[in-house]
Amino acid sequence: MSQFLSKAGDFRLKLIQLMLELWRPPPATHTFPSLSIWFRAFTHLRNNFDGGCGPFPAGLIDNAERTLAELDASTSRKVVLHGDLHHENILFSSTRGWLAIDSKGICGDPGYEVGSFMLNQLPAGATEAVTTEILNQRLVIFSEKLAISQRRLAQWAFCHAVLSAVWSFEESDDWRPTIRLAQLLEKL
């Protein structure tokens, strides 16, 4: 088990190094979409349900909208983000080292970048306590290495989880596991 955790920790450190290498200020004139464009999905959801939240818990959507507004208002630095940096979008090349693939190219707060990673590669069927512990461990490492508060990273991951669930719903995919993660992240 400790060997597994060591390998997972090594991977996270490589991911963090890759994040820091990728993040650059956007050029003065750029066409990268902003995170606010992605988060218009919340407005679309409400428009499709006459101001309601459809199958989603109203309080959760309300909180995600409030949290997003607070995060956006307090963003001090915007960079070009990968936008979907998780386990399956990171490869190792013997000639080029660690590479990020399938970049979405979005402009926003660096804290948003951890959201995709937080939601992936969690043990299937794990208890709430085990999942929460894994999420907390990830937040500690990301916070320390990226110099972004755990609270802020948890809030961005929460907003990303809700957004991901809304996207899944729009694509007729099962959104319930992602909402479960959003509810856990909301408590952190």
C-alpha positions as CSV (number, residue, x, y, z in Angstrom):
1,M,0.0,0.0,0.0
2,S,2.8,2.5,0.9
3,Q,4.4,1.8,-2.5
4,F,1.1,2.7,-4.2
5,L,0.8,5.9,-2.2
6,S,4.4,6.8,-3.0
7,K,3.7,6.3,-6.8
8,A,0.5,8.3,-6.5
9,G,2.4,11.1,-4.7
10,D,5.1,11.0,-7.4
11,F,2.5,11.4,-10.1
12,R,0.9,14.3,-8.3
13,L,4.2,16.0,-8.1
14,K,4.8,15.5,-11.8
15,L,1.3,16.9,-12.5
16,I,2.0,20.0,-10.4
17,Q,5.3,20.5,-12.1
18,L,3.5,20.2,-15.5
19,M,0.8,22.7,-14.3
20,L,3.4,25.3,-13.4
21,E,5.2,24.8,-16.7
22,L,2.0,25.2,-18.7
23,W,0.5,28.2,-16.9
24,R,1.3,31.5,-18.7
25,P,-0.4,34.8,-18.8
26,P,-2.7,35.1,-21.8
27,P,-1.4,37.3,-24.6
28,A,-2.7,40.8,-24.6
29,T,-5.0,39.9,-27.6
30,H,-6.2,36.4,-27.3
31,T,-9.2,34.3,-28.2
32,F,-9.1,31.9,-25.3
33,P,-12.5,31.5,-23.8
34,S,-12.8,32.4,-20.1
35,L,-14.1,30.3,-17.3
36,S,-17.2,32.5,-17.1
37,I,-18.2,31.2,-20.6
38,W,-18.0,27.6,-19.3
39,F,-20.0,28.4,-16.2
40,R,-22.8,29.8,-18.3
41,A,-24.0,26.2,-18.1
42,F,-25.6,27.2,-14.8
43,T,-27.7,29.9,-16.5
44,H,-28.6,27.5,-19.3
45,L,-29.7,25.0,-16.7
46,R,-31.9,27.5,-14.9
47,N,-33.3,28.8,-18.3
48,N,-34.3,25.2,-19.2
49,F,-36.1,24.7,-15.9
50,D,-37.9,28.1,-15.6
51,G,-35.4,29.3,-13.0
52,G,-35.2,26.0,-11.3
53,C,-32.4,23.4,-11.1
54,G,-34.0,20.4,-12.8
55,P,-32.9,17.2,-11.1
56,F,-30.1,18.9,-9.1
57,P,-30.4,20.0,-5.5
58,A,-31.3,23.7,-5.6
59,G,-29.1,24.6,-2.7
60,L,-26.1,23.0,-4.3
61,I,-26.6,25.0,-7.6
62,D,-27.2,28.2,-5.5
63,N,-24.0,27.6,-3.5
64,A,-22.0,26.9,-6.7
65,E,-23.2,30.1,-8.3
66,R,-22.4,32.1,-5.1
67,T,-19.0,30.4,-4.7
68,L,-18.1,31.0,-8.3
69,A,-19.0,34.7,-8.0
70,E,-16.8,35.0,-4.9
71,L,-13.9,33.1,-6.6
72,D,-14.2,35.2,-9.7
73,A,-14.2,38.5,-7.8
74,S,-11.1,37.5,-5.8
75,T,-9.1,36.2,-8.7
76,S,-5.8,38.1,-8.8
77,R,-4.1,36.2,-11.6
78,K,-5.5,34.7,-14.8
79,V,-3.5,32.3,-16.9
80,V,-4.0,30.0,-19.8
81,L,-5.2,26.7,-18.3
82,H,-5.2,23.2,-19.7
83,G,-8.8,23.0,-18.6
84,D,-9.1,19.2,-18.3
85,L,-5.8,18.1,-16.7
86,H,-6.4,14.8,-15.1
87,H,-4.8,11.3,-14.9
88,E,-5.8,10.2,-18.5
89,N,-4.6,13.5,-20.1
90,I,-1.0,13.2,-18.9
91,L,1.4,11.0,-20.7
92,F,5.1,10.2,-20.4
93,S,7.3,10.3,-23.5
94,S,10.9,8.9,-23.2
95,T,12.1,11.7,-25.5
96,R,10.0,14.7,-24.3
97,G,9.1,13.8,-20.7
98,W,5.7,14.5,-19.1
99,L,3.1,15.8,-21.6
100,A,-0.4,17.1,-21.3
101,I,-2.8,16.1,-24.0
102,D,-6.3,17.2,-25.0
103,S,-5.9,20.7,-23.8
104,K,-9.1,22.9,-23.7
105,G,-7.2,26.2,-23.7
106,I,-9.2,28.3,-21.3
107,C,-8.3,31.5,-19.5
108,G,-8.9,31.7,-15.7
109,D,-7.8,31.4,-12.1
110,P,-5.0,28.8,-11.6
111,G,-7.0,27.2,-8.8
112,Y,-9.6,25.9,-11.2
113,E,-7.0,23.6,-12.8
114,V,-7.1,21.0,-9.9
115,G,-10.8,20.3,-10.3
116,S,-10.6,17.6,-13.0
117,F,-7.8,15.8,-11.1
118,M,-9.8,15.9,-7.9
119,L,-12.7,14.1,-9.5
120,N,-10.8,11.3,-11.2
121,Q,-9.3,8.0,-10.1
122,L,-11.2,7.7,-6.9
123,P,-11.9,4.1,-5.7
124,A,-15.2,2.8,-6.9
125,G,-17.6,2.2,-4.1
126,A,-15.4,3.9,-1.5
127,T,-17.2,5.1,1.6
128,E,-17.7,8.8,2.1
129,A,-15.0,8.9,4.7
130,V,-12.4,7.2,2.4
131,T,-13.3,9.5,-0.5
132,T,-13.1,12.6,1.8
133,E,-9.7,11.5,3.1
134,I,-8.4,11.1,-0.5
135,L,-9.8,14.5,-1.5
136,N,-8.2,16.1,1.6
137,Q,-4.8,14.5,0.9
138,R,-4.9,15.8,-2.7
139,L,-5.8,19.3,-1.4
140,V,-3.0,19.4,1.0
141,I,-0.4,18.5,-1.7
142,F,-1.8,20.9,-4.3
143,S,-2.1,23.7,-1.8
144,E,1.5,23.3,-0.5
145,K,3.1,23.0,-4.0
146,L,0.9,25.6,-5.8
147,A,0.8,28.1,-3.0
148,I,-3.0,28.3,-3.2
149,S,-5.1,27.9,-0.1
150,Q,-6.8,24.5,0.4
151,R,-10.1,26.3,0.9
152,R,-9.8,28.1,-2.5
153,L,-8.8,24.8,-4.2
154,A,-11.7,23.0,-2.6
155,Q,-14.1,25.8,-3.7
156,W,-12.8,25.6,-7.3
157,A,-13.1,21.8,-7.3
158,F,-16.6,22.1,-5.9
159,C,-17.6,24.5,-8.7
160,H,-16.0,22.3,-11.3
161,A,-17.8,19.2,-9.9
162,V,-21.2,20.9,-10.2
163,L,-20.3,22.1,-13.7
164,S,-19.2,18.7,-14.7
165,A,-22.4,17.2,-13.4
166,V,-24.5,19.8,-15.4
167,W,-22.5,18.9,-18.5
168,S,-23.1,15.2,-17.9
169,F,-26.8,15.8,-17.5
170,E,-26.9,17.8,-20.8
171,E,-25.2,14.9,-22.5
172,S,-27.6,12.4,-21.0
173,D,-24.8,10.8,-19.0
174,D,-25.1,9.8,-15.3
175,W,-24.4,12.9,-13.3
176,R,-25.2,11.5,-9.9
177,P,-21.7,10.3,-8.9
178,T,-20.3,13.7,-9.8
179,I,-22.9,15.5,-7.7
180,R,-22.0,13.1,-4.8
181,L,-18.4,14.4,-5.1
182,A,-19.6,18.0,-5.3
183,Q,-21.5,17.5,-2.1
184,L,-18.3,16.1,-0.4
185,L,-16.2,19.0,-1.8
186,E,-18.8,21.5,-0.6
187,K,-18.1,20.4,3.0
188,L,-14.3,20.7,2.8
